[in-house]
Amino acid sequence: MKYVLDGSGIRSKAAMLDALAKAMSFPDYFGHNLDALADVVNDLPPGTHTLVWHSPQTLRKADPANYEEFVDILGSADRLTLVLEA
């Protein structure tokens, strides 16, 4: 499955969590925090999953610490390939 995230307007952790939940169709019980994100992406069903994150530099400039957290969590998920596209 391929997921596409438009990051051009994402400038905060909350906005990123909301955008990911929408783009990847997270379950209603998603907790909207980094631990819940790690749980959801590490519990993806078997198969190929790719997240294409367009304009990640917007969050990187606005909130560098949380940008690094997102890249770490998304990039380390076993069944998810993270693609960053400027």
N, C-alpha and C positions, 0 to 999 in steps of 0.2 A: 504494500500500500504506500502511496506517495502522499505526503502532507505538504502543503505550501503555507508558509507564514510570511505575511507582509509586515516587516519590522519597521517600516518607515515612520510610523507614528508611536512606536513603543519607547517610552522614556523612563519606565519605572518597573519595579518587580511586580506590582499588582497588575499593571497593564500587560506585562509579558505572560503572567500566569493566566489571565483571562483570554488572551489571544491564543495561547497554546491549547487551552481547554476547548475553545471553539474550533480551531484548525484541526485538532486531532480527535475531536468528538469524545472528550473524556466523560466518564460516567457522572451522573448527577451528584454522587457522594464525594467527588473530588474536593479535597480540603483547601485548595488555593494557597498552598505554602510549598516550600522547597522539598520538604520531606514527602509530602503527598505526591509531588511531581516525580520524585525518584521512584516511589512505589508504583505509580501508574506506568511510567515508561519501562520499568524493569519487569512489568507484568503484561507486556504486550503479547498477543497470541502468536504462535509460531508463524513464521513467514518472513518476508522481506518488508521492512518498514524504513522509509526514507523521509526525513524532514528537511525540506529546503527552506532555509531562513533567509529571506531577502532583506537587505539593508540592516544587517546586524549592528553596523557601526553606529546607528542611532542610539541604541541602548548602551553600547560600549562607551560612547562619549558622555551620555547623561548619567550613567550609573555603572562605572567600571567594575566595582566589586561584585554586584549582582550579575552583571554580564558574565564574568568569569565563573560564577556559580552555575549559571544556566548552561554554559558551554561544557563545564565539567560533568554535570548531571546528564545532559542530553548526549554528550559524546561518549560516555562510559556505559550507556545502556546496551546490553548484549544484543538485542534484536532491533536496534535503531541505528541507522546511519545518519549522521548530521552533516548537512552540506550548507556552508555559509557562502552566500552570494551577495557581493556588493551591488 
